[in-house]
Amino acid sequence: MLPECRQEEYLFSVPKFDVASSDVESFMDELRCFHDEYRDCFHRSETRENVLHYMVGQFSKLERKSIEPIVLAVEDAKVCTMQRAVSGTH
């Protein structure tokens, strides 16, 4: 049984809106600043960089946003090290 908020009479469409390149041209700088706020949470620079690569991948146009497609699309990313960084087993 679905919760009440997911039943058919409560569904609504997501409004569409246009986003121009100029609307998000500084996005990567903002993402890096956000990531930098958590710099002290990472003991190793490799882990820190892999988490940034993962975040970049999550905001990309990739159809599948699991680790392997992200690694293939993001320069200098590696599957094993990104998996460890994201899973917290570093």
Secondary structure, 3 states (H helix, E strand, C coil): CCCHHHCHHHCCCCCCCCCCHHHHCCHHHHHHHHHHCCHHHCCCHHHHHHHHHHHHHHCCCCCCCCHHHHHHHCCCCCHHHHHHHHHCCC
